[in-house]
């Protein structure tokens, strides 16, 4: 891998890990979110600094280029994040519907 990409990738991973920790301290993330995102950024950092460590996995999966391996991995991570976001959104939507129903029933009883 070209040294410039390694430097940029390392800086990106460290900055994103810092932002993740900062948001956790501001109580915008829970512990699960902190651990998940730190694992993602640490994985990105390891992949950027030591791409040769993944050559064994790539050979087993018959993937020729490192970029293809990275794309496939990030698509998997993106799919998990998207599924989790969908689940949280649906749960929030159902809770909101129940709250609106309760408020509407209480408002109707007062009249």
N, C-alpha and C positions, 0 to 999 in steps of 0.2 A: 504494500500500500504506500502511496506517496506520502512523504513526511508532512507536507502542508495539510493534507486531509486528516492526518492523525492529530496534528496540533489543533485544527479547527474542531474536530470531533471531540477531543479531550476537553477543550474549553467549553463547548456546548454542553457536554454531559455534566461538567462541574457546575456550570451556571444553573442548569436545570435542577440539579440536586440541591443547590443552594435555595432556589426558589421554592422547591418542594418543602424543604425544611422551614423556610420562612412562612409559607402558608400554613404549615402545621402549627407553628408557634402562634399564629394569628387565629387559630382554631377554625380554619377553613377546611382542614382535612382531619379525619380521625386517624387513629393509629394504623388501621388497615390500609387506608389510602397512602399514608406515609411509607409504610413498608413496601407496598406494591410499586409505587413510583420510584422509590430509591432502588428497588431491585431492577426496574427497567433501566434507570440511568446508569447503574453499576454494570449491568449487562452490556449496555451500549459502550461504556467506557472500556470494558475488557475487550469487546469486539474491535474497538478502534485501536487500542494499544497493542493487542496481541492477536492479530487475525489468524496467525498460524495455529493457535490452539483449537480452532474450529475446523481445521482441515480434515481431521479424522471423522468428525460428524458429517462433513460435506461429502467425503469419500464414501461413507456408508450409505448416505442418501442419494449418491450419484449426482451431486450438484457440482458443476464444473467451475462456476465463477462465484467469488465471494459476494458480489453484488446481488446475485440471485438468492443466495442464502440469507442475506440481510433483508431483502424484500419479502421473502417468505416468512421470516421470523416476525417482522414488523406487521405483516398482514394478520398473523395469528394474534399478536398482542392487540392490534387495533380491533379485531373481531371480539376479543374478550371484553375490551373496554366498551365497545359499542353495545354488546349484549347487556353488560352491567348497567350502562346508562339507560337503556330501554327498560330494564326491570325497575330501576329506581324511579323513573318517570311514570311508569304505569302505577306503581305503588302510591306515589304522591298524588296522582290523578284520582285514584280510588278514595284515598283519604280526604281529598278536597271535596269530592262528590258527597261523601258521608257527612262532612262538616256543613256543607251548604244545605243538605237535607235537614239536619238537626236544627240549624238556624231558621230555616223556612218553617219547620213545624212549630218551633217555639214562638216565632213571630205570629203565626196563624192563631195559636192558642191565646196570645195576649189580646187579640182583637175581639 
